[in-house]
């Protein structure tokens, strides 16, 4: 069975919870990504920050991205997947939580991200179709 470790994108970079949203936006631009894990000073995952979060929760609310901290946008416990969890668990977690990106952890260490595109490249078409349908509905 295919595991998260086999299909994830390795080397995910975090934005620190005390770094600004502006720093996060610059990092997203440099890396060519639409989301970054938010890591705490204890190196534990605090959440995910997306480009949509920046637009809706910061710019759309008139907040200053140069002073707003990334950690302010972390919402509750981050939805993650274990590095050795199988494809069925990846699909179940993405569908249940309606997320397109899952941080992959090994113990408490962030080791990568499984994105919807990783799933699409790695799994049979019917399963990918089911996932896309689940993520496209509210």
C-alpha positions, 0 to 999 in steps of 0.5 A: 500500500502506498504511504504518505512518505512515498507520495509527499513533497519533502523538505516543507519549509515552515513559517514561524508563528512569530514571523509576519504574514508579510514574511510568509507571503514573501516566502510563498512567492520565493518557493512558488507555493500557496501554503506554508506550515506554521511552526512554533518556537518549540518546532511543533506544527501549529497550523497551515497558512494559505494564500487565501488566508492572507487575502481573506483574514488579513487584507480583506479585514484591513489588517497590516500584513507587516505586523500581523503574526502568522501564528494569529492565523493558526486555527486549533490543532493542525490536521496532519497525516503520519508518514507511514499512514496509507493512501486510504487514510490520506484520502479519508483525512483530506475528505473528512477535513476538506483540506487540499494539503496535509502536513506529514509528520514523523513523530512530532517532526514535519517531514513533508506535505501531501498535496492534492496534486501528489494524490492525483499523480500517485493514486488510481483515477477513481479515488482521485475523482472521489477526492476532488468531488468531496473537496469541491462541495461544501 
